[in-house]
Amino acid sequence: MAVERRILKSINSSHVTLIAKTPKWLRYELPNEHIRRTQKPTCIGQKQVWYLLKLDTSDEEISLDLHEEIEFDDWKWVDYWKPVDEVINFKRDVYEDMLKALAPILFNNEHSIPTKLSRPLQFSAIKL
């Protein structure tokens, strides 16, 4: 499965369990100032299916630098809702929708959504 190959490439670990995924592609468009018109093909946005995974190994087993093309230089555990605050503004709606959809599965419906995340729930995640 593509998500497992991606995880192996990114963190050099295949010790994950797929728990859930978004039921559809989540899309965003790049604002004009972020489009690299000289890059071919020209990227005008992205669509992604998001997955909830469980790490089945220790943090020490994660390695970000074992491949020629290193994509990440650091990682850390953060509060579940923090990515919405940290991501660039044009991706915020996608992050909010994804986190809201996956939260009921992760937290077994015993979660609360921060009041600042005011978008209505768009869809529910699929448990795998």
N, C-alpha and C positions, 0 to 999 in steps of 0.2 A: 504494500500500500504506500502511496506517495507520502503520506504524513509520517510514516515510520522511517522512510529514507531521509526525509527532511530532518527529523530529530537526530538520527544517527550522524548526519553531516554537520548539524549545528552544535551538538553537545557531546558527540562521540559516545552515545549510549543508546542501546536499544532496549533498555530496561524501563519501559513505560507500558502502561495499560490505557487503552482508549476507553474513555468513559461516556462521552457524549460529543455531539457536533451540532452546528447550526444547520437548519433544514434547507437552507438556500444560500446562494452566493450573496455576500455582503459587498456592496460596491461604494467606491468614492471616486470623485473626479478631482484631478489636480487643478488648483487655481492657476491661471495663466502664468503667474510669476514663477511657478515651480516646474513648468513644462520645459524640458530640454529639447528644443527644436532641432538642434544639431545632432542629437542622438538618433540612431536608426536601429530599430523602428522607434518612432516617437511614442513615448508613454504619456497617455492623457489621464490615466487613472489606474485603478486596480479592482479586481474582484477576488474575494477569498471566501472559502469555507473555513470556519474556525472549529477547533477541537479542544475538548477538555481532556487532559491526560493526567494520569497519576504516575509520579516518579517512583519506580520500584527498586531504587538503589540509594546509596548514601550520596550526599552532596559532593563528597570527595571524589566520586567516580566521574563527575562531569568535567569534561575537558573541552575547551573552546579552540585550542590551537593545534590540532592534529591534522589539519588539512591545508592544502596549498592556499586556497582562498578562504581566509579567516573572515567570517561575517560579524562576529561579536567579540569584544575585547573584555567584557565583564558581565556578570549577572548577579542578581540578588533576589531573595524572596521579599515580596511587598504585600501590603494590604490588598485584598481582592479588587476593590474599587479604585485604587490609586492610578492605574493606567489611564483612566479617563482624564484625570488631571494632568498627566504627564505628556500625553500624545499631542502632536501638532493639531491645531484647531480644525483643519479640514477632514481629519479622520475621527473626530470626537463622536459623531453620531454612530458610526460603525462600531466603535469600541463600546459605547453605551448599550447599543442594541445587543451586541454579542454577550457582554457581561450579564445583562438582565436575562437573556435567554438561558444561559448556562447555570446561573446562580441557583435556581430551584433544584437542579440535579446535584450540584456540589454540596449544597447546604441542606439537602433533604427538606426543602420548603420551609426551613426555619431561618430565614434571612430577612433583613430589611434593606430596602433600597434607599440610598441617601436622597434626601429631599431635593437636592440640587439637580438630580437626574430626572428631569420632568417629562421626557418623551414617553408617550404611551408604549406599553409592551408591544413589539412588532410581530413576534412569533415565539414559539417555544422550541427549545432544543430537543434533539432526538437522542434518547439514551441508547447506547450501544451495548 
